Amino acid sequence: MMNSLILGAFKEAGLALIGRLAFRVLAERFFTRLIIYSLDKLVSYTSNTMIEETAHDIKLQLKGKKLKVIDDSVSNKL
């Protein structure tokens, strides 16, 4: 009886903490990093300067997200 009461309290506390996470922000950051990684891979596979310039332009547009991975990637290109 006491165990189920304590486990129930921990379960409710855990669900409350998970409910407070901003999953939209986490997903946005994950997909932004995935896009940056994909663009870098695409540029490394080709010697086409048009693709390099386009990838750099996309990174500059994403720079407004203020993620460290974007800032590092853009500053490496400059």
Summary of the structure (lengths in Angstrom):
residues: 78
radius of gyration: 20.6
end to end distance: 64.5
largest distance: 69.0
contacts: 168
relative contact order: 0.10
helix: 88%
strand: 0%
